[in-house]
């Protein structure tokens, strides 16, 4: 990027602009590194439970039903983490493709609630849900992507809001002729955003 050393040369960045841009790029890179580090840890945890359950299954085949449940749960958690990673890659590359289809909005919220309730109970967190009655019943949305976007933020609130309630609100912010703007508010008392 061309830069300028004086203010008289329009169209070029000065030294301060370059330093600020460099610092911003480093912060973004550090955030990406932290994200990938956290994700790898979150992948290891369910994979370890799968491996442990398989070992126990070999040693105690008569208790297969319990261990199969652990394996299934660990596999689902692992898949969720891989999907987070793929979503991140798509967002990073500007290649996020939405596959919209008609669905009942409440069923989408129910999926989010179902996925979050287990983590909340494990962390001693009460989830307080508020879904506005003004929201439309049927919507055209990429259900999978919507859930993938909301769950990580909600999971973060649950993880850092230990022993305190987490509030989740879905409200109608704006209604247009053939669309609407959904407001999602997740509130906790923990650190972070």
HUTARA-V422805 format. One record per residue. PSI is psi as a letter, one per 20 degrees, with the letter a starting at -180 (NA if undefined). Layout:
psi: [PSI & PSI]
//
This chain:
psi: [p & q & r & q & i & r & i & i & n & q & i & q & q & r & g & g & g & g & g & g & g & g & g & g & h & h & g & g & g & h & g & g & g & g & g & h & g & g & g & h & g & h & h & h & g & h & h & h & h & g & g & g & h & g & g & h & h & h & h & m & h & i & k & h & g & g & h & h & g & g & g & g & g & h & g & g & g & g & h & g & g & g & h & g & g & h & g & g & g & g & g & h & i & k & k & o & p & p & n & q & q & p & r & p & h & h & h & g & h & h & g & g & g & g & h & h & h & g & g & g & h & h & j & k & p & p & p & o & p & o & p & p & i & i & q & q & g & p & r & o & q & n & g & g & h & g & g & h & h & g & g & h & g & g & g & g & g & g & h & i & k & p & j & q & q & p & p & p & p & o & q & o & g & p & p & a & g & j & r & r & p & p & p & p & p & o & p & r & j & r & r & a & NA]
//
